[in-house]
Amino acid sequence: MKALALYPTMYQKHRRLRKKQEQDKAYNDRSDIALPPLKTGKQVRFYRDDEWEPVRVVQVSNTPRSYILKTPYGDVYRRNRVHLH
């Protein structure tokens, strides 16, 4: 019978945790910025070796918000949208 007495307490803790997680998500989402998608062929910059390097978008990657980039020297990189300017 003791296990039944503990059940409401565990349920209440779980409810409080879920409510806190929802509040945290809402607070965090306030500062989210929806970046526009990039098109193939667009010239952008990405940070490499302590400087911003110009690159061209070769294709959109299968991974969400990621792009395949090519430098003027022929190097190929995959970078997330948030790391490109």
Backbone hydrogen bonds, N-H to C=O, Kabsch-Sander energy under -0.5 kcal/mol:
donor,donor_aa,acceptor,acceptor_aa,energy
5,A,1,M,-1.2
6,L,2,K,-1.3
7,Y,3,A,-1.0
10,M,6,L,-2.1
11,Y,7,Y,-2.5
12,Q,8,P,-2.6
13,K,9,T,-2.3
14,H,10,M,-2.3
15,R,11,Y,-2.4
16,R,12,Q,-2.4
17,L,13,K,-2.4
18,R,14,H,-2.5
19,K,15,R,-2.3
20,K,16,R,-2.4
21,Q,17,L,-2.5
22,E,18,R,-2.3
23,Q,19,K,-2.2
24,D,20,K,-2.6
25,K,21,Q,-2.3
26,A,22,E,-2.3
27,Y,23,Q,-2.3
28,N,24,D,-2.6
29,D,25,K,-2.7
30,R,26,A,-0.7
30,R,27,Y,-0.7
31,S,28,N,-1.2
32,D,29,D,-0.9
34,A,32,D,-0.5
35,L,33,I,-1.0
41,G,57,V,-3.1
42,K,39,K,-1.8
44,V,55,V,-2.5
46,F,53,E,-2.1
47,Y,83,H,-0.7
48,R,51,E,-3.0
51,E,48,R,-1.0
53,E,46,F,-3.0
53,E,51,E,-0.5
55,V,44,V,-3.0
56,R,70,K,-2.2
57,V,42,K,-2.4
58,V,56,R,-0.5
58,V,68,I,-3.1
59,Q,68,I,-1.3
61,S,66,S,-2.2
66,S,63,T,-1.7
67,Y,79,R,-2.7
68,I,59,Q,-3.0
69,L,67,Y,-0.5
69,L,77,Y,-3.8
70,K,56,R,-2.2
71,T,75,D,-2.6
74,G,71,T,-1.7
77,Y,69,L,-2.3
79,R,67,Y,-2.3
81,R,65,R,-2.8
83,H,80,N,-1.6
84,L,81,R,-1.6
85,H,45,R,-2.7
